[in-house]
């Protein structure tokens, strides 16, 4: 299937590694012009070099902290200055620390809200004027399967990511008539550095090994394994492409059957 992504302009945040990088790489393979954002300039530059070596297409590295509203505006402006517009926005950020409710103070909650909710708000606000000019505007928020099935030890993520899903659905309804699509992917356990850190936390807490914790999680999925980032990326790239032009307001689990509910 031709996803009609050739020369589409995309901004992917949290893209120096993990789910964000895998999605940016596949967008480039499909012919899109991709700007990558992350906090670490060196990691970001390496990610862009890797994409160029794999696809032959140069991408645009733009370092910055997306919890800062001014940085969000700067990111979008640099993309528009470079390529003349914006068609696709993918909001992604690392997750807050693991732990139980009483281990966190007010500042921890505030940090989590800025990281996983306000970052999406800031980016979408900055991008909207340009998305309105696109003939195929799409926004994808990356959240977590925890919004459907809370994950033990991730109270910050369980709580705050649910707000981002509420934002995504609300904007799909509010802006659909303007031709801007909003969807969210709820990834399950995927082989990223973030998940490796969570496995290490669980191993310390349970006095087990990382591999034991990995096997426990894999056994809880219908497919009996943890996902690869590329499996997530294929769904993400389809959702933001013109090929998915009648999909909006959807919260799609990419979790290998980890979620046990029917809705």
N, C-alpha and C positions, 0 to 999 in steps of 0.2 A: 504494500500500500504506500502510495506517495502521500506523505503527511503535509505537503505544501508548505514546508518551513524554509525553503530556499530564500535567503536574503531577509528573512524576518529578524527583527532586532530584539534581543532578550537580555535581561539583567537577572542574574542569579546570585543571591547573597549566601554567605556561609559556604562558598564554593571552592575553597582551597583543598577540601578533602571530603570524604564521606559521601552522603547522599547528594549534596550540592554539587560536588565535583563530578560525580557520575552523570548527573543530569546535564550539566554544562557540556561535558564531553560529547554526549549523545546528541545534544542540540547542534553542536558544531558538525558532527558527522552527517546530520540531516541538512546541512547547508545554512544554518542560521548564523547570524553575527551575534557573538555572545560576550557580554561583559561579566567578569567574575569579581565578586567582592569577598573580602575576608579581613580579619584583623591583622594578620601577620604578612607584611609585604613580601618577605622571602618565600614563604610557603605559597603565596598567591602567584608570584612570578614563576615558580617551579610548575605550578598547575597549568599556567598558560603555555609554558614551553612544552609541556607534555601534550597538551591538546594540539598545538601546532605540529609537533612531530608525528602525531597519530593521524591528523586530518589534513594537514597542509594549510589550514586556515588560522590566521592569527586572531587571538582573542584579546580582550581589553581588561587588564588588571586594574582594579580600583580599590585600594585598601581603605579601611575605615570601620568605625564602630557604629552599627546600625541602631543602637539604642539611643543615639544622639540624633534628634530631628534635623539638625543642620547638616549632618553627614548624609542622611537619607536624601536630602535635597541636592547635595553636591554629587552624589552617585548618579542620580537620574540626569542631572544637568550635563555631566561629563559624557554619559551615553548619548544624549541627544546632540551635544556638540560634535561628537565623533561621527555619528551615523545619521543624524537628522530626524530621529524619532524613537519611538519605543512601542513594541507590539506585545511583548511578553514580560511579565514580572513574576519571579518565583521568590517568595520570602522564606528564608530558612535561617535558622540560628541554632547554635549549640544548646543543649539542655541544661537546666539548673542542676545543682548537686543532688545526690541521693541522700535519703535520710527520712526519719519519721517526724511527725508534726511537731513534737516538743523539742526537737533538736534545732529548730530554726527560729530566728528572731525576726522582728519586723523588717529589718534591712534585707534579710534573705528573701522575704516575700516581695519586697519592692524591686529587688534586683531581678527576680524571676519574672515579674510582670513586665519590666522594661525589656528583658531579653526576648521573651516569647510572645508578648502581646503588643506592647507599644512599638516594637521594631516593625511589625507588620503595619500598624496604623500609620507610622511615619512614612514608610516606603510607599504605601498605597496613596496617601495624600499627595506625596510629591509626584507620583507617576500619573495620577488621573488626568491632568490636562493634556498629556501626550497620548495616553491610551485612548482618550476620546477622539483623537485624530486618526487612529488606526482602524483599518477595515477588518482586522481580526484580533482585537484586543483580548488578552487572557491573563488572569492572575491566578496563581496557584500558591496556596499557603501549605507549608509542610508542618504537620502537627504530630499526632501520635495515636496509635490504637488505644492508648490509655484514656482517651476521651469517651470511648465506648465501654472499656473494661479497665478500670483503674489498676495500676501495677503496684504491687507491694513495694514500699520503700521509696516511692517517687511522688510523694504528696504534692510537692511544688509543681512538677510537670503535669500531674493528673489534673490539678486545679486550673492552672493558668492556660494550658493549651485548649481547654474547653472554651475559654473566652474567645480564643482565636477562631475556633470553629463557628461560634455564634456570630462573630464579625463577618466571616466568609459567607455564611448563609444570608445574613442580612443584606450584604452588599450585592449578592447575586440577585436578590429580589428588587433592591432599590435601583440598580444600574443596568439591569438586563435589557430594558427597552432602549438603552443607549448603545447596545451591542457589545457590552463588556461582560465577559464571562468570569465567574469566580468559582473555583473549586478547591477542595482540600484533599490531600492524601494523608491517610492515617497509617504510617508505617509501623510494622511490628518489629520484632528483633531482627536486626540486620548487621552484617559483619562490618562494622565501622569502628573507628577509634573510640567514639562515645560509648558504644555498647561494650567494648573491651574494658573500659573504665568501670562501667556498671557491674560487669562480671567480677572484676577484681574486688569491688566494694562488697558484693554478695559473698564472695569467697572468704574475705576477712570476717564478715559478720557471722557467717555460718560455720567457720572453721573447716572449710572445704577447699577444693582446688578450683581454679578457673574452669578447667575442663569439665569437672563435675557439674558446675553451675551451667555451663553451656549445654550439656546434655539434658539437664533438667528442663531448661527452656525449650530445647528442640522437641522434647517429648510432649510438650504442651500444645504443639501445633499439629494441625491435621496432616501436614506434609512431612513432619518429623525432622525438620531441619531449620536452621537460621538462613535468612535470605542473603543474597549477594547484592551490593549496591546497584549493579547493572539491572537487576530485576525490578527494583524500584524505579530506576531511571526510565525504563521503557514505558511504564505507565504514565509517569510524569510528562514525558515528552509528547505522548499521544494526547493527553488532556489539554496541554497548552497549544496544540496544533490546530489549524483549520479543519483537520479531519474530524475533530471532536466538536464541531460547531454548534451542536444542539445539546451539549452537556454543560449545565451550569447549576450551581447550588448543590453539587454532589460531594459527599464525604466518602471517599473510596478507601477501603481498607486494603493495604498491600501487606498482609501479615501471615500468609501461609496457613490460614485457618486458625489462628490463635484465638480470635474472638469467637465466643461460643453462642452468641445471641442470634436471633433471626432478623433483627431490624438494624 
